[in-house]
Amino acid sequence: MRTKLSGALAFLAFCLLLIGCSVAASAQSVAMATDVAGTVTSGGKSVSILSEIPADARVELAAGARLVAVYLQAGDEYAFTGPAQVQFRAPEPQVLSGAKPQKRASPLGKGVAVKPVTVAQGAFVMRSGRNAARIKLLTLSGTKALSASPEFRWEEVESGTQYRFELTDETGKSLLETTVKGSLLSLPPSVQLREGGNYMWELSARLSDGRRYLSTGDFGVATADVRARAESMRPPTGSPVSQRVAYAAWLEDMELRDEARKYWKTLAAERPDDAKLKSLAGE
């Protein structure tokens, strides 16, 4: 009797696992919004730039509204205008009512997939000692740099403060120790960073009242291949919002967050009411 009961429980657990997998698969995102204007909703919730669209989700566009969405796997881009109702099926969207969409190839190029962007992230990664206040690092912290000669930027804690700067490689070897005033340091020609290498920098300062400030940031340098891809896909000046959003999303996926933030800042200025863009811009 106990054996039969155990077998029944095991079968029930297996069935529940299959159901869970089926639900997860049905809720998997198939597309991401890369531009939204006007009222666009899905399931009673607003769709905005960077919103993920699950498989079989029904999206409604009010009159005059516009939605540009890119399919995550194929990379194909679809532009819709309202009024319209669209169901986002796995292979391609199905228009239930309204005008047919304009279909375009991937804004990033053939074979380049787009991945969703995690919006709920800290714009600046900082670490400091227990007994020191933090200096806000503006670049090169939790990111990869496109250039092998990047600029280190931070927010001054007090005008005229002198900072101690140290750069070390992944083995702990010190590459540069110096003092600097202001909020910017460029590496001297004698310091060459290695493509694909990982580094850490420490910035500290002692104010006139005795308070100590300290922060450290870690970063990597992109490989030549990633740098070449970034340059080849870079949107030209005047590119539409959807293309720049897709490119910034790719930069995030490549951990080129400082480079991506440049685009998020520009996009947030163009769409000041978009909270997601503001968060990614660090505002």
N, C-alpha and C positions, 0 to 999 in steps of 0.2 A: 504493500500500500504506500509506504514511504517512497519507494522507487518511482511509482506512478505519479505521485504528487510532485516529486522533484522534477520528473520529466515534463509534467504539465507546466510547472513554473518556468522551466527553462524555455519551453516553447513560447509561453506568453511573453517572456522577456525578449525573445528573438523577434516576435511580431511587433512589440513596442519599438524595438530598435529600427526595424524596417520602416515603421510609420514615421519615426523621428527623422530618419534619413530622407524619406519622401517629402516631408514638410520642409526640411532644410533646403532640399534641391529646388522645391517650388518657389521658395522665397529668395533664392540666389539672385543677385543683381545681374542684369544682362546689359544695362546701359547706364550712362551718367549724363546729366544735364550739363552742357558747357556754355549755354547762354539762355537766359529767360527774360522776357519782357511782358508785362501785363500779368493777368491772373491765370496761373496754371496750377492745377490741383490733381492729386491722386489719392483716392480713398479719404477725401475730406481734408487732406493736408496740403499745404503749399509746396510746390516744387520750385526750387531755387538752383542757382549755379552750384554744381558739385553734388546735387542730390542724386543718390543712387536709385535706379528704377528696377524693381524686381521683375522676374519673369512673369508674364501674363498680367502685369499691372495695367489698369486702365487709367489713362491720363486725359484730363479734360482741359481744353484751352478755351477761354472766354473770347468773345468777339474782339478782334484786334490784337490778341495775345500772340506771342511768338516763342517757340521752343526749339533749341538746337540740342540734339542728343547724339552721343557717339556710342556705338556698340563696343563693349569692352574687349571682346575676343577678336572680332573681324576688323574693328577700327573704323568701320563705315560710319559716316555722319549723315544725320537726317535733320532737315529743317522743316518745322511745321508752323502753320499759321492758323489762328482761330477765326471763327468758332470751329472746333473739331473735337472728336473723341478718338483716341488712339489706344490700341492694346499692344503692349510691347511683348510680342511673342519671342521665343528664343532665337529663331533664325533672322527675323526682321519684323518691323512694326506693321501692324494691320490697322488701317484707317477705318473706323466704324462709321464715322460721319465727318464731312468736311473735305477740304482739298487734299490732294495727294501731296506727300512731302517731296522736297528736293533732296535727292540722294547724292552724296559726294564721297569720294575716296577718303581714307584716313588723312586727317590734317597733319599727321606726323610722318606720313610716307608708308609705302607698301610694307605689310608685314609687321608693323609696329603697333602693338596692343596698348590700350590705355587702362590704367588701374585706378580704382577709387582713391581719393585722398582722405586721410584721417585728419579731420579739422580740429578735433579737441586735442591739441598738442601745445606744449610750451613753445613760444616763439624763440626763446633764448635759453639755452641750456647752460647752467652755471653751477659751479661747485666752489665751496670755500671752507676754510677752517672754522672750527667751532667758535673760536674767540675773535673772529674777524667779521666785519660787515662785508657785504658783497659789492663788487663793482659790476655794473651791467655790461656784459660783453655783447657787442652788436654784430659781430661776425666771427666765423671760424670756431664755432662751438656746436658739436653734435652735427657736423656737416662734412661734406667733401668739397674741396676747392677745385675749380676748373683750371686755375693757373698754378704753376709751380712757384710763382712769386706773388702770393696773395698779400692783401693789406689787412692788418689787424686793427679793428676799430672797437672803441668802447665809449661809454658815457662818463664824462668827467664827474667826479664826486665833489670837486671844489675847484674853482678857477685858479690856475697857477700851480696846481699840485704836480709834484714830480713822482713818476711811477717807476718801479723796478720791473723789468720785463725779462723773462727767461723762456727760451724755447728748447724743448728736448724731443728726441726721437723716440721710437717705440722701445728701444733698449734702455732708455733713461739717460742716454748721452746728451750732454748740454751742447747745443749748437750755437746759441747766442745768449749772452747776458748783457744787458745795457739798462740805462735809465733814459727816460723820455718825458717831456712835458707835452701836454695837449691830449688828444684823443685818437691819435693815429700813429701807426708805425709801419713802415715799409722795410722789407728785408734788404740788407746790403747785398751787392753782387757776390760777395764771398760766401753767402749762405745759399746753397742750392738744395731745394727739396726734391725728394725722389718721387717719381710717378708711381702711384699705388702705395706709397708709404703712409704711415700713421704718425701723428705728432701731438704734443701737448704743450700748451703755453700757460704760464702763470703770470699774473699781473697783481702787484701789491702797492700800497701807498700808506703813508703815515701822515695824518693831518696835524695841523698846528696844535690841536687840543689833545693830541695823543692817541686818538682813535686810529685803529688799523683796519684797512680794507684789503681784501684778498679774494681773487676769483681765479679759477682755472678752466680752460676750455680744451677739448680734444677735437681733432679733425683729421681727415685724410686728404690725399691728393688724388684726383681722378687719373685713371690710366689714359694713355694716348688714344685708345680706341673709343672710350667714353667721351673724351673731349672732341674727337672728330665727329662722332654722332651728334653731340650737342650742337656743334657748329653747323652741320648739314641740315638739321631740323629747325634751326632758329627761325622764328617767324619774321618776315621782313617788316619794316616800318609801315604802320597803317593796317596791319592785319586785323581781321575781325576778332571780337572778344572770344568766340568759341575756339579759334585756333590758338590763341595765347593761353587760354585756360588748359587746353589739352597739352600744350608744351610744358607749362608749369607743373602739371600733374606728372608728366614724364620725368621732369627734373626731380621732383619729390621722390619718385620711385627709385631714381638713381642716387638718392641721398645728397643731391646737389642743392641743399636747402637754401643756402645763401643766394645762389643764382635764382632759384625759384621765387624767393621772397621779393626780388626786384620786380617780377611780374605781378605777384600778388599785390604789392603796394600800388602799382600803376592801375591795376584792375579795381582795387578798392577805392581809388580816387575817382574812377569813372563810374563806379556803382556804390556810392557812399552809404546806401541803405542795406547793403548785403553784409550781414554779420559774419558769415563764413569767410568771405574774402578779407574782412578786417582782422579776423583772428589769425589767419595765415600770414597776413602782412605784419603781424605783431603789434597791432593797434588796440 
